[in-house]
């Protein structure tokens, strides 16, 4: 199984954006040229490596891996195994693109990492947002995993879960969603969706519905569509918070009324 993957060191940085991240792994397929070697992406952490994946069609993997969905989950599992001796790492999928180049945002996240315990911090994900603080939203479930900062403990937890589920299911909805993911309040590193084999294997709705949803969000146009998608997610969080406040006020009112 280890023959299905290989690694190549592609960059090292003496002054990375994230002082508290030891390694970046770019998940890509063997002989692929999909990854755009953006200087910012190559300077996120102290060291950046490719993980080359031969794919389940060309290399023997567990019998449960029959689609690109499970193959990607297995690639994450293998990357976590490779990084066992590292503390915090970043995983980039090879379609990751920088949307925001302002280093202030990355420094803010790095400062948070240096002084707080965390599981996963996303630099570009969607889902049902709940506002945590001025910097972050929590999301469950979460969608899109092209740029994640992952703690050592969280990687270990996900590995156990992946094994228990035989790598079945989407890596974002089935595995990352169980990790209390924090999403930075602005999209930083994103992806533009196209009809790849993995996209065609998305679950939860027919393919036409996924195409319609991502078109409405603007994720199939260009990377600027992520601002629109974030606006929708953050608006839903504000509505959710407003409803909760109204509910609590009603409870307080009823309690006071019942005491009379």
N, C-alpha and C positions, 0 to 999 in steps of 0.2 A: 504493500500500500504506500510505503514511503517513496517508492519509485514514481508515484503519480505526481509528486511535487519536487520542485527544486527552488533554490533561493539565490538571489544575486544582489550584492551590495551596489546601490546606484548613487548614494550621496551620503556625505557626512558633514556635520556643521558644528563649528566651535561656538556659534552664537545663535542657537535656534530660537524660534518664537516661544516655544514651550520649554522652559528650563526644567519643568517637573514631569516631562515625558521622555522616556528613554529610547523609544524605537517607533518607527512608522513602517507598517507593512502594506504594500500595494498588492491587492489581489488581482491577478490577471491570468489570462489563458496563455498557454505555450504558443509562441509565434504571433502573439497579438501585438498590434501597435496602437491600441485604443487609448492608452494612458497619455495624457498631455503633460509633458515634463515642465510644469510651471515652477518657477523659482520659489514661489511661496510654499508650494506643496513639498518641495525638496528641502525646505528649511524649517519645517514644523518641529522636528525633533533632532536629537543628536545624530541619529543614524536612520537611513531609509533603505529598505530592501524591497525587491520584487519577490512575490511568491508566484512561481509559474505553475499552473495547473494543467495537466494533460487532458483532464475531463473524463467523465465516467464512461464515455463511448470508446475512448482510446486506451483506458487503463482500468484494471480490475479494482473495484471498490466494493464496500458492503452491498449485499443484494438489495437492500432497501432503497438504494440510490438509483432511481430510474429516470429522473428528470433534472433539468438544470437547477430547479429549486433546491432539491436535496444536495446536489453537487456543490452549490454555493455554501450551504450549511456545513458540509463536510470540509470545505476549504477554510471556513472560519475555525472549525474545530482544530484543523491541522496547524493553522496560524497560531492559535492559542497554545498548542503543544510546543511549537517552535519558540515561543516567547516566554516559556515558563520561568526563566531566570531573570526576566525583566520585571520592573515594577509597572508603571503606567505605560500603555502603548496607544498608538493611533492605528486604526485600520481604515485604509482608503480602498474603495472599489475603483476599478480602472476607468470608470466614466465620471469620476469626481472632477468638478470644475470649480475654480475660485470665483465667487460672486462678489465678495467684499475683501479688498486688499488692505483695509485700514488696520495697522498692527495693534492699535489700542484695544480692539475687541479680543484679539488673541491673548494679549497681555492680561486683560481682565480675567479671562478664563484660567490662565496659568496661575494667577494670584489666588484664585478660588481653590484650584487644585492643591496648591501648596499649603493651604491652611484649613482645608475641610476634607472630611471623608466623603467619598462619592462612589457610585457604581459605574455608571456610564454617563458621559456628557456628549450630546450630539451637536454637531456644527451645522446640521441641516436635516431635520426630520419633521414629519407632519403627524397629525393624530388628533385625539380629543385632549386639547390643552387644558391644564389647570394652572393658574398662576401661583408660583411658589414665592418669588420675590422680584425685585426690579430686574435681575439678570436672567432668571430662568423660569421656564414653564416645565411642569411635569406632564407627561403624556402616557396614556394607556387606553387602547393599544397604541403602538407607534408604527410608522411606516417610513421607509427609506433609511438605509444604513451606509450610505456612501462615504461618510466621514464621522467616525466615532472615536472618542477617547475612552479607553476601557481600563478599569483598575484590575490589578492582579486577582483579587478575590472574586470579582465579577466574572472574569474569564474562567476561573476554576468552576464556579457555579454553573455557568452555561455549558461547559464541557460535560459535566455530569448529566445535565438535562438533555443535551444532544444525544448522549449515549443511551439514556433511558428511553428516548423516543426514536431511536434508530435513525436519527438525522432527518426524520420526516417533518415537513412543514417549512414555511417561510422563516428565514432567520430573524426578520424584524418582528412579525406578529407572534411567532411561537416562542422565541428565545429572548430577544432584547426586551420585549414588552414585559417580561417578568422581572426586570432589573431596576425598576424605578428610575427610568431614564430622565435626565434633565436636558431640556432643549434650550440652547441659548436664544435670547429674545430676538435676534436678528439672524437671518440665513447667511452663513459665511461660505460654506463649501457645499455645492449642490450637484444635481445631475439633471440632464435633459433626457426625457424618456422617449424611447423609440420602440418599434415593434421587434425587440430582440426575442429570442426563444424563451428567455426567463420571464419577460413581460407577458408573453402569451400564456405562461403557466401560472399567472397570478390567480389566487383563489378568492372566494367570498362573493363573486359576481361573475356574470358572463364577460367575455373579452370586450364586447361592445360597450358594456357599462363602465369598465375600467378606462377605455378610450374616451368615453364621454366625460367622465369625472376629471380625468387629467387634462382634457381639453378645456373644461370650464375653469380649472385652477390655473391654466396657462403653462403647465409643466411640459407640454409637448411642443411649445413654440420655441422658446429660448430660455436661458437661465434666469432672465429677469422676471419670468412668471412666478418665481418663488416668492417674490414680495407680495403678490396677490394671494398666493396660497397661505402665507403666514398671516396675512391680514384676516383671512377667513377663520383660521384656527384661533387667533388671539381674540377675535370678536366673539367667538363661541365661548371662550373662557370667561370673558367679561359678562356675558349673558348668564352663564352658569353661576358665577359669583353673585350677580345681582339677584338671581332667583333664590339663592341660599340665604342672602341677607333678608329678603322679604319673608321667607319661611321662618327664620329665627324671630323676626319681629312679630309675626303672627303667634308663634309659640309663647313669646313673652307676654303679648297682649292677653292671650287666653289664660295664662297662669295668673296674671294680675286680676283679670275679670273673675276668675273662679274663687279668688280669695275674698271677694266682696260678699 
